[in-house]
Amino acid sequence: MDAEDRVRLVLSPIATPLPLTFVGLLLATTILSGLELGWVPAGEAHQAGWVLLAVPLPLQLIAAVFGFHGRSATAATGSSTLAAAWLGIALALINAPPGSVTPSRAVGMLAFAVAAALLIPAAGDARGGSLLPAGTLLLAAVRFLLTGIVAMTESNALRDATGVVGCVVAGSALYTALALELEGSAQHAVLPTFRRTESAQALQAPLDAQVEELEHEAGVRKNL
């Protein structure tokens, strides 16, 4: 790059949005597991839909916005996908027949698509060495896959199993959010985060090494 063609890039530090991504996942999957396992009465499915709409959805939208700003595939693509999923499921619950907790086939098709879509940020994170977020997103994808199968088969036994898997996802999301939050505040791993390769270097490499390829990043290069 010639001297006359140089541009100045300003980097603005932000708090990592990843904990918020997984807090939103924790809240939403807990609500849905409560419905699936009968902890929330079927007559309260409409209220569950409103809770999904009011709490996890805005949290993950915030995480998505700052994820794009912070160049995080998990917080950007993952949070956007999950936010869209909660919106669709919430609207379906709000408009469902009274007492119905079995997802409609339309929700089942959405769940299948979300399961596939979550593999995209999970694969990106795994390739970059962020194994903990990748693993939690993979579990969430399995949960959506089971939700889709329940919608198509209307199996009560499988719905219970999906609720149990949802609880596992909630536990994984809680650990991931806690581990990343502590890491962000301490600037080193407090709980194991299983970072490898590029992800580990992000906490250890000097700044000049981390911004060396910045000119090729989306938002800086000429074409996306």
Buried (B, 14 or more C-beta within 10 A) or exposed (E): EEEEEEEEEEEEEEEBBBBBBBBBBBBBBBBBBBBBBEEBEBEBBBBBBEBBBEBBBEBBBBBBBBBBBBEBBBBBBBBBBBBBBBBBBBBBBBEBEEEEBBBBEEBBBBBBBBBBBBBBBBBBBBEBBBBBBBBBBBBBBBBBBBBBBBBBEEBEEBBBBBBBBBBBBBBBBBBBBBBBBBBBEEEEBBEEBBBEEEBBBEBEEEEEEBEEEEEEEEEEEEEE
